[in-house]
Amino acid sequence: MDLLTNSLSDIYRQLFGATGKLLKDLAGSAEGTIIRCPLTLSYAGDDLYNPDSWKLPYEPLISVTGRNVIIRNHILKNREKGSVKELWSADDYEIEIKGIVSTSDRTKLPEAEINRLRWFFEVRRTIEVSSPLLGLFGIQYMAIENISFPHTDGYNYQAYVIKAFSDKPFLL
């Protein structure tokens, strides 16, 4: 697999089994669809970490999963099947970001890009996000739970997967 001779859609298909769709092609129907669209990560820098903001290259695939926290109560001696559901609250959105970083020099790893992704993970604070898809869900911040760099054929590019939860700043 060669980043320079294969199309980006071919690389996404080979690495992740999907090519995604551009947001403008969906005409407002985003439910249940993996979408490839721009994503910018940012946070206020400090003495140790100071990447400020970064638009991820090659428009990564973004998946959003919502979940409600539902309490189920089973009624004793109930002749009907099922339970009484009590909607307790809405959970955080789960966010999965899959993408590729690369360098044009075929003899080098994309070290700067890998380190930049790693810094966003290691900072261990809320990351501000800007993306048309995440904006549809009102997501402006996320907390990164884990990041992985799966095996990627070739030397000058590297796949990554970020798993995160939506977040909101709270004043306590």
Buried (B, 14 or more C-beta within 10 A) or exposed (E): EEBEEBEBEBBBBBBBEBBBBEBEEBEEEBEEBBBBBBBEBBBEEEEEBEBEEBEBBBBBBBBBEEEEEEEEEEEEEEEEEEEEEEEEEEBBBBBBBBBBBBBEEEEEBBEEBBEBBBBBBEBEEBBBBBBBBBEBBEBBBBBBEEBEEEEBEBBBBBBBBBBBBBBEEEEE
